[in-house]
Amino acid sequence: MRYIIIGAGAIGGTIGGRLFQSGHDVLLVARGAHYETLRDKGLRLITPDGDTTMPIPATDRPVRLGDDDVLVLATKTQDTAAALDTWAGAEHLPLVCAQNAVENERVALRRFGRVYGMCLWLPALHLEPGTVASYGAPLSGMLPVGRYPQGVDELSERLAADLAKSSFSSFAVPDIMRWKYAKLLGNLGNAVEAMCGHADGWQPIIQQVYAEGTAVLEAAGIPYASREEEQAKRGDSVEMAAIDGVPRPGGSSWQSLAKGSGSIEADYLNGEIVLLGRLHGVPTPANLVLQREANRFARERRAPGSLDVGTLAELITAESGSPSPAR
């Protein structure tokens, strides 16, 4: 079985690199300078236990496909539709959405008959062409996987088994979206980190966006795994570990701003809560402000961490009419 990793950035590069290390057939799909470096020099994967460069095959375009190929989509949600357009003609193959947010599987199911969701607890960094740093230890990440919209089949069990032998905690679950909605709640603070960094005063904002998120999911009748359940399953198998000389200044949204990509995932993180809030009559002012301001930061290519947390709190106060959540 060949794993075709579409989007070999922080997430895709770690998954592809670890699978390759454990003996699996892997093809990395990337663009621009990242692809050229992968093609010419291989993937450099830096982890707490080593720094390895691997000659993993790479491409920047669709390739001839076999019946045993599995597509693993690891792009940001805003890039999903374009990525799937590029791979038109592969709809007979299984597609795994190794992505944050909860919209990717719906988009994929319009085109692919066999879609799988994968929930990501995987701290990683990709800012330099050809290089990915993965900070999880002793395992690189926890990756529950399951058939979308629900169920466990032979392939999901095999995916989990392959990942479990490749430095991941992975297991097949029949309710993968319940796990992904829990992860969505955990990602609602991504925009705060991206815009404000780790300045003092951000914690109440995180609490407010999380409270809005849980209220919306409750109103919509959408189940989600609890923090306690997630922590019990993960245990101490995936902890953030330091890598000498390679600090991790921020998560995926921070990295989008740092790379000046011009886009960010906020429409499908905070924006998902805003959408559900509008559908079910639940106010979501904090998530609305984060969605709007994060998109503005990305469009204007503003530097990550350049917004004062007090200014962000004032914007939320103005939107909600409530006392400032950050003071």
Phi, psi and chi 1 to 4 in degrees:
 res  aa     phi    psi   chi1   chi2   chi3   chi4
   1 MET       -  124.3 -169.7  161.5   73.2      -
   2 ARG   -98.5  133.1  178.0  173.7   60.6  165.6
   3 TYR   -97.0  117.5  -72.0   94.6      -      -
   4 ILE  -101.4  108.6  -60.6  176.2      -      -
   5 ILE   -92.8  105.9  -47.9  -66.0      -      -
   6 ILE   -90.6  103.4  -56.6  171.0      -      -
   7 GLY   102.9   78.9      -      -      -      -
   8 ALA   -91.3   49.2      -      -      -      -
   9 GLY   -86.5 -141.5      -      -      -      -
  10 ALA   -59.4  -49.7      -      -      -      -
  11 ILE   -75.2  -55.3  -61.9  -60.0      -      -
  12 GLY   -62.2  -37.6      -      -      -      -
  13 GLY   -65.7  -40.3      -      -      -      -
  14 THR   -66.2  -47.6  -59.1      -      -      -
  15 ILE   -62.5  -48.2  -67.2  173.4      -      -
  16 GLY   -63.3  -41.9      -      -      -      -
  17 GLY   -64.3  -44.4      -      -      -      -
  18 ARG   -67.4  -39.4  -73.6  -54.8 -156.9 -176.2
  19 LEU   -63.1  -42.2  -74.9  168.7      -      -
  20 PHE   -62.1  -42.3 -175.3   83.1      -      -
  21 GLN   -60.7  -31.1  -75.7  179.9  -37.0      -
  22 SER   -92.4   11.8   63.2      -      -      -
  23 GLY    98.9    8.7      -      -      -      -
  24 HIS   -86.9  154.9  -66.9  -77.7      -      -
  25 ASP   -79.9  120.0 -168.7    1.6      -      -
  26 VAL  -132.3  141.0  174.9      -      -      -
  27 LEU  -126.9  124.9  175.8   66.1      -      -
  28 LEU   -95.5  136.1  -59.2  178.1      -      -
  29 VAL  -114.8  122.8 -177.5      -      -      -
  30 ALA  -145.7 -179.3      -      -      -      -
  31 ARG  -132.7  160.8  -61.6  179.8  -62.8  176.0
  32 GLY    55.8 -140.4      -      -      -      -
  33 ALA   -62.6  -32.6      -      -      -      -
  34 HIS   -63.7  -47.4 -174.1   41.9      -      -
  35 TYR   -59.8  -46.2  157.9   66.6      -      -
  36 GLU   -60.4  -39.2  -67.4  168.2    0.7      -
  37 THR   -70.0  -41.4  -54.9      -      -      -
  38 LEU   -60.6  -42.9  -67.0  173.6      -      -
  39 ARG   -64.1  -43.9  177.2 -164.5   63.2 -163.3
  40 ASP   -87.0  -32.3  -62.4  -19.8      -      -
  41 LYS  -124.0  -13.9  -60.8 -179.0  179.2  179.4
  42 GLY    91.5  176.6      -      -      -      -
  43 LEU   -91.0  124.4  172.9   69.5      -      -
  44 ARG   -93.2  114.9 -178.0 -173.5 -179.5 -164.3
  45 LEU  -112.1  115.3 -179.8   62.9      -      -
  46 ILE  -104.5  125.7  -51.7  170.4      -      -
  47 THR  -132.4  170.1   67.0      -      -      -
  48 PRO   -60.0  -20.6  -27.1   36.5      -      -
  49 ASP  -108.3   11.9   58.1    6.7      -      -
  50 GLY   165.1  169.9      -      -      -      -
  51 ASP  -132.4  107.1 -176.4  -21.6      -      -
  52 THR  -127.4  137.8  -54.2      -      -      -
  53 THR  -110.1  126.3  -60.9      -      -      -
  54 MET  -120.3  136.4  -64.4  167.9  -79.7      -
  55 PRO   -81.7   62.9   32.9  -36.0      -      -
  56 ILE   -80.1  130.7  -53.4  176.3      -      -
  57 PRO   -55.7  142.4  -23.6   33.1      -      -
  58 ALA  -137.9  153.4      -      -      -      -
  59 THR  -147.1  158.8 -177.1      -      -      -
  60 ASP  -116.1   16.8   63.3  -11.9      -      -
  61 ARG  -155.2  164.2   63.7 -162.3   65.2 -165.3
  62 PRO   -59.2  151.0  -25.6   35.6      -      -
  63 VAL  -124.9  171.7  -62.3      -      -      -
  64 ARG   -63.9  132.1 -175.8 -177.4  -63.6  -84.9
  65 LEU  -107.8  150.9  -61.4  168.8      -      -
  66 GLY  -114.4  165.3      -      -      -      -
  67 ASP   -67.4  -18.6  -68.7  -21.7      -      -
  68 ASP   -97.1    7.4  -69.2  -30.6      -      -
  69 ASP   -76.8  145.0  -71.2  -22.7      -      -
  70 VAL  -124.1  127.3  173.9      -      -      -
  71 LEU   -89.5  128.7  -55.0  179.7      -      -
  72 VAL  -116.4  108.9  179.6      -      -      -
  73 LEU   -88.7  117.9 -174.5   61.5      -      -
  74 ALA  -127.5   28.1      -      -      -      -
  75 THR   -82.5  170.9   65.8      -      -      -
  76 LYS   -70.3  155.9  -62.0  -69.2  178.1   59.6
  77 THR   -59.7  -37.0  -54.1      -      -      -
  78 GLN   -66.2  -14.1   65.1  -92.1   26.7      -
  79 ASP  -103.9    2.1  -60.7  -40.2      -      -
  80 THR   -63.4  -51.0  -71.2      -      -      -
  81 ALA   -59.3  -44.0      -      -      -      -
  82 ALA   -64.9  -39.2      -      -      -      -
  83 ALA   -64.7  -41.7      -      -      -      -
  84 LEU   -68.4  -34.6  -65.2 -179.3      -      -
  85 ASP   -58.6  -41.0  -74.5  -16.1      -      -
  86 THR   -62.9  -32.3  -59.9      -      -      -
  87 TRP  -101.7   25.6  -71.4   84.1      -      -
  88 ALA   -58.4  137.0      -      -      -      -
  89 GLY   104.4  -10.0      -      -      -      -
  90 ALA  -103.0   13.1      -      -      -      -
  91 GLU   -65.1  -13.7  -67.7   87.3   -9.1      -
  92 HIS   -80.0   -9.9   61.1  -69.4      -      -
  93 LEU   -94.7  157.4  -65.5  174.4      -      -
  94 PRO   -71.7  144.1   23.3  -31.8      -      -
  95 LEU  -124.5  127.3  176.5   77.4      -      -
  96 VAL  -107.3  124.7 -177.0      -      -      -
  97 CYS   -92.2   92.8  -65.7      -      -      -
  98 ALA   -91.1   71.4      -      -      -      -
  99 GLN  -145.0  156.3  -59.2  163.4  -76.0      -
 100 ASN   -78.9  176.0  -74.6  -36.8      -      -
 101 ALA    73.6  176.3      -      -      -      -
 102 VAL  -125.2    7.7  -65.6      -      -      -
 103 GLU   -92.1  -23.1 -178.6   64.5   14.8      -
 104 ASN   -59.6  -42.7  -61.7  -70.0      -      -
 105 GLU   -63.5  -38.5  -70.9   79.4    5.7      -
 106 ARG   -63.6  -44.1  -78.7  175.2   46.1   87.3
 107 VAL   -62.0  -44.2  174.0      -      -      -
 108 ALA   -65.6  -38.4      -      -      -      -
 109 LEU   -68.5  -18.6 -161.8   61.9      -      -
 110 ARG   -67.4  -20.0  -65.0  178.9 -174.2  -86.1
 111 ARG  -121.1  -32.5  -48.6  171.1 -168.5 -141.8
 112 PHE  -111.4  138.2  -73.8   75.0      -      -
 113 GLY   -78.2  -27.7      -      -      -      -
 114 ARG  -120.1  104.5  -74.0 -174.1  -68.6  163.7
 115 VAL  -118.6  139.3  173.7      -      -      -
 116 TYR  -126.3  140.6  -63.3   78.7      -      -
 117 GLY   -98.9  145.2      -      -      -      -
 118 MET  -131.5  127.2 -178.9 -178.0  -69.8      -
 119 CYS   -93.3  137.3 -169.7      -      -      -
 120 LEU  -112.7  114.9  -53.2  172.6      -      -
 121 TRP  -117.2   91.9  -80.3  -82.2      -      -
 122 LEU  -151.7   92.7 -159.5  170.3      -      -
 123 PRO   -74.7  117.4   27.3  -32.9      -      -
 124 ALA  -148.7  171.9      -      -      -      -
 125 LEU  -145.1  135.3  176.4   74.5      -      -
 126 HIS  -142.0  105.1  166.9   58.2      -      -
 127 LEU  -125.7  -20.5  -65.8  177.8      -      -
 128 GLU  -113.5  133.1  177.8 -175.7  -18.4      -
 129 PRO   -53.0  132.2  -26.4   34.8      -      -
 130 GLY    82.1   -3.6      -      -      -      -
 131 THR  -125.7  133.8  -60.5      -      -      -
 132 VAL  -130.8  133.6  169.2      -      -      -
 133 ALA  -109.7  133.3      -      -      -      -
 134 SER  -125.4  122.4 -178.4      -      -      -
 135 TYR  -102.1   -3.3  -62.4   83.1      -      -
 136 GLY   -69.4  141.7      -      -      -      -
 137 ALA  -155.8  145.1      -      -      -      -
 138 PRO   -71.7  -18.3   27.5  -36.2      -      -
 139 LEU  -104.8  153.5  -60.5  177.7      -      -
 140 SER   -73.5  -23.1  -69.7      -      -      -
 141 GLY  -178.2  167.9      -      -      -      -
 142 MET  -111.8  125.2 -174.6  171.9   81.6      -
 143 LEU  -132.8   78.1  -52.5  175.4      -      -
 144 PRO   -61.6  146.7  -16.9   29.1      -      -
 145 VAL  -142.9  148.1   62.5      -      -      -
 146 GLY  -167.0  162.9      -      -      -      -
 147 ARG   -68.5  142.5 -174.1   76.0 -179.1 -101.1
 148 TYR  -102.9  136.4  178.0   78.5      -      -
 149 PRO   -80.7  -19.1   28.3  -34.2      -      -
 150 GLN  -161.7  164.5   67.0 -123.5  -13.3      -
 151 GLY   112.7  162.6      -      -      -      -
 152 VAL  -126.3  129.7  169.3      -      -      -
 153 ASP  -127.4 -175.2   60.8    7.9      -      -
 154 GLU   -61.2  -38.9 -177.5  178.9   -9.0      -
 155 LEU   -69.1  -41.8 -179.9   57.8      -      -
 156 SER   -63.1  -35.9   54.0      -      -      -
 157 GLU   -65.6  -39.6  -66.4  -80.6   11.9      -
 158 ARG   -69.1  -40.6 -175.5  173.4  176.7 -175.5
 159 LEU   -57.6  -47.9  -67.8  169.3      -      -
 160 ALA   -62.3  -40.3      -      -      -      -
 161 ALA   -65.6  -42.8      -      -      -      -
 162 ASP   -63.0  -41.9  -75.4   -6.3      -      -
 163 LEU   -68.1  -37.2  -69.2  164.4      -      -
 164 ALA   -66.0  -22.9      -      -      -      -
 165 LYS   -93.1    7.4  -64.7  174.1 -177.7  176.8
 166 SER  -127.2   39.2  -55.0      -      -      -
 167 SER    70.8   29.1  -61.8      -      -      -
 168 PHE  -126.9  153.1  -64.6  106.5      -      -
 169 SER   -90.5  114.0  170.1      -      -      -
 170 SER  -141.5  144.7 -174.2      -      -      -
 171 PHE  -155.8  149.0   43.5   92.5      -      -
 172 ALA   -85.6  134.9      -      -      -      -
 173 VAL  -129.4  145.5  -66.7      -      -      -
 174 PRO   -80.2  -10.4   29.6  -34.7      -      -
 175 ASP  -127.1   57.5   52.2   -6.9      -      -
 176 ILE   -59.6  -32.6 -173.3   59.3      -      -
 177 MET   -71.5  -25.0  -64.3  -47.3  -66.2      -
 178 ARG   -62.7  -36.9 -169.8  172.9   71.0   90.1
 179 TRP   -72.7  -37.5  -70.8   85.7      -      -
 180 LYS   -73.3  -30.3  -65.2 -160.3   73.9  165.1
 181 TYR   -69.1  -33.9  -86.9  101.7      -      -
 182 ALA   -63.5  -42.2      -      -      -      -
 183 LYS   -66.2  -35.8 -175.0   57.7  167.8   31.7
 184 LEU   -56.1  -45.6  172.1   67.2      -      -
 185 LEU   -59.8  -40.2  -68.3  173.5      -      -
 186 GLY   -68.9  -22.1      -      -      -      -
 187 ASN   -90.1   -2.9  -73.1  137.8      -      -
 188 LEU   -66.3  -22.5  -64.7  179.6      -      -
 189 GLY   -87.9    0.1      -      -      -      -
 190 ASN   -55.7  -41.1  -73.6   14.5      -      -
 191 ALA   -66.8  -33.0      -      -      -      -
 192 VAL   -63.5  -48.7  180.0      -      -      -
 193 GLU   -60.5  -42.5  179.3 -168.1   57.7      -
 194 ALA   -62.1  -43.4      -      -      -      -
 195 MET   -86.4  -35.2  -66.7 -173.9  -69.8      -
 196 CYS  -111.4   -6.8  -57.9      -      -      -
 197 GLY    68.6 -142.8      -      -      -      -
 198 HIS  -113.9   35.7  -62.2  -79.9      -      -
 199 ALA   -66.1  150.4      -      -      -      -
 200 ASP   -59.3  143.2  -69.8  -19.7      -      -
 201 GLY   104.7   -1.6      -      -      -      -
 202 TRP   -83.9  -18.9   55.7  -94.2      -      -
 203 GLN   -59.5  -44.5  -64.8   90.2  -18.8      -
 204 PRO   -62.8  -31.4  -25.8   36.8      -      -
 205 ILE   -66.2  -43.1  -62.4  178.1      -      -
 206 ILE   -59.8  -42.0  -58.7  -64.2      -      -
 207 GLN   -62.6  -39.1  -67.7  169.2    0.9      -
 208 GLN   -69.0  -43.9 -177.3  172.1  -13.9      -
 209 VAL   -67.2  -34.5  -65.5      -      -      -
 210 TYR   -67.2  -43.0 -173.9   87.0      -      -
 211 ALA   -62.6  -41.3      -      -      -      -
 212 GLU   -62.5  -41.3  -70.3  177.2    5.4      -
 213 GLY   -63.1  -46.0      -      -      -      -
 214 THR   -66.7  -37.0   56.4      -      -      -
 215 ALA   -62.9  -40.3      -      -      -      -
 216 VAL   -66.5  -45.5  159.7      -      -      -
 217 LEU   -64.5  -37.6  -64.4 -173.6      -      -
 218 GLU   -63.2  -44.7  -64.2  -70.8  -15.0      -
 219 ALA   -63.9  -34.2      -      -      -      -
 220 ALA   -83.9   -9.0      -      -      -      -
 221 GLY    71.5   30.2      -      -      -      -
 222 ILE   -97.7  119.1  -63.4  173.3      -      -
 223 PRO   -75.6  151.0   27.5  -33.3      -      -
 224 TYR  -149.4  147.1   55.9   93.9      -      -
 225 ALA   -67.4  144.3      -      -      -      -
 226 SER   -79.5  161.1   67.9      -      -      -
 227 ARG   -59.4  -37.2  -73.9  171.9  165.4  172.4
 228 GLU   -66.5  -40.0  -67.4   75.0   19.3      -
 229 GLU   -65.3  -44.4 -177.7  178.7    3.1      -
 230 GLU   -61.5  -45.3  176.9  -92.2  -43.2      -
 231 GLN   -65.7  -39.0 -178.8   57.3   49.4      -
 232 ALA   -64.1  -37.5      -      -      -      -
 233 LYS   -73.1  -39.5 -162.8   70.6  175.2  177.2
 234 ARG   -78.1  -36.9 -179.3  162.0   55.4   90.6
 235 GLY    55.7 -134.6      -      -      -      -
 236 ASP  -108.6   24.3   57.3    1.4      -      -
 237 SER   -77.8  -23.9   63.4      -      -      -
 238 VAL  -133.0  101.6 -176.8      -      -      -
 239 GLU  -121.9  149.9  -59.5  -71.3  -13.6      -
 240 MET   -69.7  123.2  -84.7  -78.4  -66.3      -
 241 ALA  -119.6  149.8      -      -      -      -
 242 ALA   -76.8  146.5      -      -      -      -
 243 ILE  -120.4  119.1  -61.8  177.1      -      -
 244 ASP   -56.4  127.3  -70.5  -18.0      -      -
 245 GLY    80.9   -3.0      -      -      -      -
 246 VAL  -133.8   76.7 -168.7      -      -      -
 247 PRO   -68.9  155.0   26.7  -34.8      -      -
 248 ARG  -109.4   96.3 -175.2  174.1 -175.8 -101.0
 249 PRO   -74.1  -18.4   25.1  -32.3      -      -
 250 GLY  -173.5  167.8      -      -      -      -
 251 GLY   -82.8 -157.7      -      -      -      -
 252 SER   -63.3  -41.4   59.2      -      -      -
 253 SER   -70.3  -39.0  -65.8      -      -      -
 254 TRP   -57.9  -43.1 -173.9   97.5      -      -
 255 GLN   -66.1  -34.3  -67.4  171.3   47.4      -
 256 SER   -61.0  -43.0  -69.2      -      -      -
 257 LEU   -69.7  -39.5  -66.3 -177.4      -      -
 258 ALA   -63.8  -33.4      -      -      -      -
 259 LYS   -84.0   -7.2  -71.3 -175.0  -76.4 -169.7
 260 GLY    60.2   39.9      -      -      -      -
 261 SER   -70.8  -19.2   63.1      -      -      -
 262 GLY    86.9   -4.0      -      -      -      -
 263 SER  -142.9  162.6   69.1      -      -      -
 264 ILE  -150.2  161.7 -162.5  167.1      -      -
 265 GLU   -87.0    9.4 -149.3  165.2    9.7      -
 266 ALA   -60.4  -31.9      -      -      -      -
 267 ASP   -60.5  -26.2  -80.5  -15.7      -      -
 268 TYR  -108.7    0.4  -59.1   97.4      -      -
 269 LEU  -108.3  -84.8  -60.3  176.3      -      -
 270 ASN   -59.9  -36.3  -53.5   99.5      -      -
 271 GLY   -64.4  -28.6      -      -      -      -
 272 GLU   -65.5  -40.3 -178.2   70.7   26.8      -
 273 ILE   -68.5  -40.5  -60.6  -55.8      -      -
 274 VAL   -61.0  -45.5  172.1      -      -      -
 275 LEU   -59.8  -49.7  170.8   61.6      -      -
 276 LEU   -65.2  -35.5  -71.8  170.5      -      -
 277 GLY   -62.2  -42.0      -      -      -      -
 278 ARG   -67.0  -36.4  -71.5  168.5  174.8  166.2
 279 LEU   -68.6  -30.9  -71.6  171.8      -      -
 280 HIS  -117.4   12.0  -63.0  -80.2      -      -
 281 GLY    70.1   34.9      -      -      -      -
 282 VAL  -113.3  121.1  178.7      -      -      -
 283 PRO   -64.3  139.6  -16.9   30.1      -      -
 284 THR  -138.3   56.5   58.2      -      -      -
 285 PRO   -62.7  -39.6   21.6  -33.6      -      -
 286 ALA   -66.4  -43.8      -      -      -      -
 287 ASN   -65.9  -35.3  -79.8  -79.6      -      -
 288 LEU   -62.9  -44.3  176.6   59.8      -      -
 289 VAL   -64.8  -42.6  168.7      -      -      -
 290 LEU   -64.2  -41.2  -67.4 -171.0      -      -
 291 GLN   -60.6  -48.8  177.8 -170.6    9.0      -
 292 ARG   -65.6  -47.6 -177.6 -176.7   68.2 -142.6
 293 GLU   -72.2  -36.9  -65.9  -56.5  -52.7      -
 294 ALA   -63.9  -40.3      -      -      -      -
 295 ASN   -64.2  -39.0  -81.0  -39.2      -      -
 296 ARG   -64.3  -44.7 -178.0  172.4   65.3   84.3
 297 PHE   -56.4  -44.3 -101.7   61.1      -      -
 298 ALA   -66.8  -45.0      -      -      -      -
 299 ARG   -60.6  -42.4  -75.1 -166.0  -51.7  -88.9
 300 GLU   -84.7   -0.1  -63.6  174.7   -0.7      -
 301 ARG    52.0   46.1  -71.3  175.9  166.0   77.8
 302 ARG   -78.1  151.6  -65.4 -174.9   59.6  177.6
 303 ALA   -70.0  143.2      -      -      -      -
 304 PRO   -64.5  147.4   23.7  -33.4      -      -
 305 GLY    75.9   13.5      -      -      -      -
 306 SER   -98.2    3.9   58.4      -      -      -
 307 LEU  -103.2  130.3  178.5   65.2      -      -
 308 ASP   -68.3  133.5  178.4   74.3      -      -
 309 VAL   -64.0  -30.9   69.7      -      -      -
 310 GLY   -65.6  -37.6      -      -      -      -
 311 THR   -63.9  -42.1  -60.0      -      -      -
 312 LEU   -62.8  -41.8  179.8   59.4      -      -
 313 ALA   -61.4  -39.6      -      -      -      -
 314 GLU   -65.6  -37.6  -69.9  169.7    2.3      -
 315 LEU   -63.6  -39.0  -68.4  171.3      -      -
 316 ILE   -68.5  -40.7  -66.7  172.2      -      -
 317 THR   -60.2  -43.6  -61.6      -      -      -
 318 ALA   -64.4  -34.6      -      -      -      -
 319 GLU   -75.3  -35.1 -173.5   65.3   41.3      -
 320 SER  -100.7  -22.3   63.0      -      -      -
 321 GLY    73.4   10.6      -      -      -      -
 322 SER  -102.1  167.4   62.6      -      -      -
 323 PRO   -57.9  150.7  -24.5   34.0      -      -
 324 SER   -54.9  129.5  169.7      -      -      -
 325 PRO   -78.5   -6.6   29.8  -35.4      -      -
 326 ALA  -113.9   13.9      -      -      -      -
 327 ARG  -136.2      -  -71.4  -69.8 -176.8  -91.8
